[in-house]
Amino acid sequence: MNLVELNDVTIANNLVHYSLSIQQYERLGLVMDNQESQLLLDLLSGRIFPSSGNFQLNAELMFKRDTDGMYDDLTVKTYLKLFFELAKTRIDLKQVMEIFHLDSEMKTKISNLSVDQKERLHLLRIYLFQPKILLLESPLRKLTSSGARLYLELVEYLRTKGITIVVMASSLNELQQLSTVCYRINNNRLEKIDSSATKNNLKIVSRRNEQIIYFDVSEIDFIESINGVTNLSVAGKYYPVNFTLNEMTAKLVSEDFFRCHRSYIVNLKMVLSIENYSKNSYTIILKNQSRTELPLSRTKVTEIKQLLGTIQR
């Protein structure tokens, strides 16, 4: 069943011709920057209309924009009860709060939730309405490593409930965690990406001394951001990349990397030990030749220990 049909659709002041069919249960990803995704969301939500071509929406659609806000002064329980009543659903709210790992936060104000928790709350709010199609914009970009893993599990849970999920993000690697079929805009048209040539072969590009160098993620010991410049550490040498640390975190969400500090991402397979030299001061020791030491935020200690216990090193 085709839930959405776009046949050579154009939008005013935009050169792109959209031809796309979204089928029920399809795992679709679209490589788009923020401006491109906002335009498509506006079209699908009826905020703007096509200048030419044919557009059909055959099912109820909801979406989550990257910039969507919340009622920060409400508690999680009050917030969900509000939307529970609006949705007029028979879903067992207590049960789904446990599934979404929010049951322990019922009395917590939304303003006091972590980013990971807020994104799960967004997802639960939408699930209450049980739309046939859900569009997500860059859902993993702001999440921690453990938060992203849980979010991926919840997306699969929603799919088992019959919700077709379409993801839009600027990072192909992020899309490949959530989708099996991906498209990007090329020559002003949506073009299917050959996933067999890209999946499980993630490369990070660096430009150093006028050279372009491609690194397998397994080569990277850690990533640091100093004075606004992000560098890869590979075999004791530093290579700059044109990504922020947040963007690198999103790119590596399915790899064994962890945001251990506001300025550092560490390859978990390179961790030798975690040292506690003084009260509330933690350091990661790497098993490279120089036994590099990286700072570890106190709030990240429990999480990294859990992750280290689940990977093969």
C-alpha positions, 0 to 999 in steps of 0.5 A: 500500500502506498501511503504517500505518492509524489510524482514530479512535484516542484515547490515555488523557488525550489529547483528540486523535482520530488518523485517518491513513493512511501509504502507501508512498513518501508524503512525509508531514509532521506539525506537532506540538510535542514532547509531541504527537510523543512521544505518537505515537511511543510509540503507533507503537512499541508503548510505549503502546496506544490507548484506542479506535479501530483501529490497524494497523502493516503494515510494519517501522518505526524512528524517530529522536527528537530526544533520541536519544543515541549511544555517545560513547566509540566511534569512528564505525567501531566504532559502525557495525560494531556496528550493521552486525552487528546489522542483518545487512545486505549493504550496502557499509558503505564505500560508504555512509560515503562517501555520508553524508560520514563516511568521513573520520571513521572513527577519530573518537570520536563525542563529537568529531563536529559536530552535523551529523555526528552527525545523519548518523550517526544516519541511516546507523545506521537505514539499515543496518536498511532499515526500510519506514517511518522517523519523524524528529522535528525533523531539521533543527532543530539543523543548520547551513545546509550540514548541512541541505542535505546532510541533505535530500539523504540523506533523498532517497537513503533514499527511493530505497531504498524507505524511506517517511519521515514527519517531525514538527516544530513548524515547518511550514517545516521540514516543507515541506523534507521533505514534500509532504503536511502535517497539523496538529492542529486541533479535536483532529483531524488536518487536512490543510494546504493547502500551495499556500497556504503553500509558497514564501511564508514570512512571519516575524511580529513584534509591535512597538508593539502591532502585528503585522507580517508580513515576507517573508524577502527583506526581512530583512537579518540576525537577531540575538540580544542578551540573549535577545531575537531581533530582525529587522533590516529596512531599518535598523529592529529588530523582535522575534520570539518565536523563538530563534536556533536556531528561526529557523535551522530556519525559514530552512533552505531560504532563503538565510540563514546562521548566521554567528555564535552571535548572528547569522544573515545574509541571504546575498543582502545580503553585500557582502564578507568582511573580515579586519581582523586574524588570526583576526578576520573581519567581514561587510559588508552592502550596505545603506545603512549598510554594516552590519558583522556578526561572522563566526566563524573556523570559518564562513569556508570554509562561507560562502564556498562558499555565496556562490558558489552563490547568485544575488545 
